[in-house]
Amino acid sequence: MNTTKNLIQKLYDNSNLSRDEFTLLIDNIDENDYEFLFNLARKRKEEYYDKSVFMRALIEFTNYCKQNCNYCGIRASNSKVERYRLSKEQILECSDEGYRLGYRSFVMQGGEDPFFSDDLLCDIVKSIKYKYPDVAITLSVGEKSMESYKKLKEAGTDRYLLRHETASKELYESLHPNMSFDNRRNCLFILKELGYQVGAGFMVGLPNQKTSDFVNDLEFLKELNPEMIGIGPFIPHEDTPLGSSIGGTVEKTLVMVAITRLLLPSALLPSTTALGTLDSKGREKALKAGANVVMPNLSPTNVRELYELYKDKICTGDEAAHCRKCIEVRINSTGYSVDMGRGDHSEWGK
């Protein structure tokens, strides 16, 4: 067995790798090792979640954002974006349709939009929970104070997604003007402290990203131990400062998904839309590399193209029901089965 395979086996055997070993693995893994890595990642996933792939209904409810992240298509200074906000009534209509289609997990995602105050978000969450007490609600609306996170938790929010994007301070600050690396991390630890199921994650293929940055990501995730980890390729958007950059690859992203599965075996790992955008079979490949969550779009079709974090996003024209059926067929084609339940982390509530 070669050195790379030895390191993969060591990770699978629940031995922590040193920084040097992670560096050696990431730098030297190639297509000859992929099948070995992905097989072990699948095996580990199935020990915790069997053949289940959890479906979450995604509602992208605002593309206004006060932040100016250099890679993001809805950044505040992009004047070419046609902005929108869904009303409370529209969001509740989305949840009605989702519930009818069988979803019991909703992800409300938006830019950092001051219009959606704590009180308004709490009202929306309470309204969904009052009507559908058996659903799990995830929010993904960026950095907030501990007090705000506490209010949202008390209103009934179960989970919170806040990708750390990169665990390297210099790289983070080069991508996020006027944002604090330390505050981003602090928000994640606050969310853990408040009892959320927490989602972090990072991008693959950022300009100037080095192997040491990936090692930082893995070590940070090990420390935080989030319930959910989103890993996707960086896809440049032409109307941003990074518009002419090269972007990430499907292969490297799949490797990082699989390594993360072995490092944090019980994590919920989404098969991201970004992978499906770069490769028509990208989401299926991620499921075969250790991912176990998909998030079909439940937003009204007339706003889907407007929530454009990166170019050429897929599934912008499909009706919610079509999106649900299409993804179910794709999941079944990989040998996995759809689970429409809440899809909690395997250790949650124990």
Secondary structure, DSSP 8 states (H G I E B T S, - for coil): --HHHHHHHHHHTT----HHHHHHHHHH--HHHHHHHHHHHHHHHHHHHTTEEEE-EEEEEE---S---TT-TT-TT-TT----B--HHHHHHHHHHHHHTT--EEEEEE---TTS-HHHHHHHHHHHHHH-TT-EEEEE-----HHHHHHHHHHT--EEE---B-S-HHHHHHHSTT--HHHHHHHHHHHHHTT-EEEEEEEES-TT--HHHHHHHHHHHHHH--SEEEEEE----TTSTTTTS----HHHHHHHHHHHHHHSTT-B-B--HHHHHH-TTHHHHHHTTT--EE--B-S-HHHHTT--SSTT-SSSS--HHHHHHHHHHHHHHTT-EEE-S----TTTT-
